[in-house]
Amino acid sequence: MGLIALIIFLVMAAVLGVMIALDIRKAKKNNVKYHFKQCVIGYLMMAPAVALAFIFVLLPILFSLGYAFTDYHMYYPNDINVVGFDNFGTLFKEIGMKGELYHAILNTLLFVVCVVPLQIGLALVLALFTNRKKRGVKIFKICFFAPVVISLTVTSFLWLQILSPTESGLLNSFLGMFGIAPVDFLAQPGTAMLWIVLLSAWQGCGYQMLIFSSGLTNIRDDLYEAASLDGAGWWQKFTKITLPGLRSTLLYITITVFVGACRVMIQPMLMTGYQLHTVTLSYYMYQLGYGSHLIGLSSAVALLMTIVIGTITLLQRKLLREK
Amino acid sequence: MELSREKLLRVKNVNPAPLVVPKNKKKIALDVVWYVVGIIVSLIFIMPILYMLAVSTKSQIAADRASGIALFLPDFANLGTFFNNYRKVFTDYGIWRNALNSIIYAAIAIVLNILVNGLAGYVLSKFNFPGKKFFTFIVLFLIIVPVETSIIPLYTIVTQLLGLHGRMTVLGVILPSVISIFNIFLFMQFFESIPKDYEEAARIDGAGNLKIFFKIILPLSKPIVATVAVFCFIGVWNDYLWPMMLLTPYPEMMPIQAVLQTIQNIEGVTTGEIMASLVVTSIPIFIIYIAAQKYIVQGFGSAGLKM
């Protein structure tokens, strides 16, 4: 592994060397002079960042790419064989057999399809709702934002208590008032993921609300006034002024919420553990690598995820930008 | 936009409306509805949090017995045992040690984060040197690439390539949160807006590059430094998975989020104690959000730059 890291380092250094040579030649042509001492100092000042970025950002990405085509097992770091596309074959077979990966994909899909519209819609509604200059608006905003402040870990453990299957759990004690027997919400294959969707949207939407709010303040008031004079209703104002005005905000929020949703893992991990009805792609990948020590296979999942998420993100960018 | 210039012109020609518009009944009714809806939705949003706060003051018996509105109210009947759960979490479960760990990790990460990324941003925005394009390209490239999926390779790098174990594992916990390509980008953007005159004046006075960075650039960039510091603190304090992966064999070095899991699994732990540990974990972030509102909103603005 050290050898590969060294090779990557040398390749990067070589590319840098070529770039430097090109820059110097160009500078000579244009009669720009570099201050030698300043160049050295500049490189020295950048050195810590370059070193850390190389080890903790660049290497993991490149390694992840490379591992996907090997049979790397965590306990045998000295016995790594290149296996070509075998890992991907194994994964597709797993999907075909409706194994864990199949469920992980389905659960992640369900989560993304539910949470993205719910969270963005909720955030937009809350932002529009608080977009008034009225006394008390700030208190409302603080209440809507409060869940964001709580970390995902705390959120998961808090909701674990709320959804607790015992009679004293918050939700079950509510149901108890209507004479309904305690339900183990997180053990139900049909609803467990939906509860995770709900609490994730609850936790996250305040953040997007604030971003929408700042987007709303950028829309000029006179547009609304002109529309009112024209006799436009609130729906027309919303679709003809508000939405177009929020386009870039919406693009940013859609992509970040989508990517975040694809990576969901802490909530199912802490609330149900590794269960077929709640396992997600990230969780599956993590479990393969950290739990089962199959780093090669895990990296193959990571590579597939990156490709799929990357493609969809690009598509979203195109769709939302072109109009 | 269909609302043409003609319409806007018409707006201008309209007789000025009277400044004080008499409120009609319809408007007042709308306001009332708005307030009522707002209060109801706000209550729904903070209900789980109120529940957490309320239960954290109750003994198991009191928590089980509570119903209706009492579920969301603290245990005023037993003020003597009001903070019992907190006492237990701090003394028996020793959560203060993990809180201290988290604070130390966050403090180190913040200082190094600003230094390392700030210096890189300074060089990339203000210096002219061969190879500058290469590094600028790498920064822009790495911002786009999703990094989250590389946590397993990162783990192999820390444990096998760097071979960190024992007390040194702490380095593996802190160092990845020190480097942030996005922060380099933020610093670059901000430093570029600082006029060159400041630097040149200092250079004439004989100041070196480092002195210029610490005495001129950083003080002029207080807002961005504060924003980076705040988000770095929140990031490190709230991080769960990464420290958990590295520090499972070393519970005494765990940060606060990781110890929450341990507390859940203690035999005989009460709901109240769990809730108390959750409250203790959330309080510093609440304080940060309230104290640093301004910088956090700025952070939202800079988040838009990412696109």
Interface residues (C-beta under 8 A of the other chain):
Chain A: M1 G2 A5 V15 L16 M19 I20 A21 D23 I24 A27 V32 Y34 H35 Q38 C39 I41 G42 Y43 M45 M46 P48 A49 V50 L52 A53 I55 F56 V57 L58 L59 P60 I61 F63 S64 Y67 Y72 M74 P77 L126 F129 R132 K134 G136 I139 F140 C143 F144 A146 P147 V149 I150 S151 L152 T153 V154 F157 L158 W159 Q161 I162 S164 E167 S168 L170 S173 M177 W202 G206 L210 I211 S214 D222 L223 E225 A226 A227 L229 D230 K240 I241 P244 S248 T249 L251 Y252 I255 T256 V259 R263 M265 I266 L270 S282 M285 Y286 G289 Y290 I295 S298 S299 A302 L303 M305 T306 I309 G310
Chain B: M1 E2 L3 K7 L8 R10 V11 V14 D31 W34 Y35 V37 G38 V41 S42 L43 F45 I46 P48 I49 Y51 M52 V55 A63 D64 S67 L71 L115 V116 N117 L119 A120 Y122 V123 L124 F127 N128 F129 P130 G131 K132 K133 F134 F135 I138 L142 V145 P146 V147 E148 T149 S150 I151 I152 P153 L154 Y155 T156 I157 Q160 L161 L162 L175 P176 V178 I179 I181 I184 N209 L210 F213 W237 N238 Y240 L241 M245 Q257 L260 Q261 Q264 T271 I274 M275 L278 T281 S282 I285 F286 Y289 V297 F300 G301 A303 G304 K306 M307
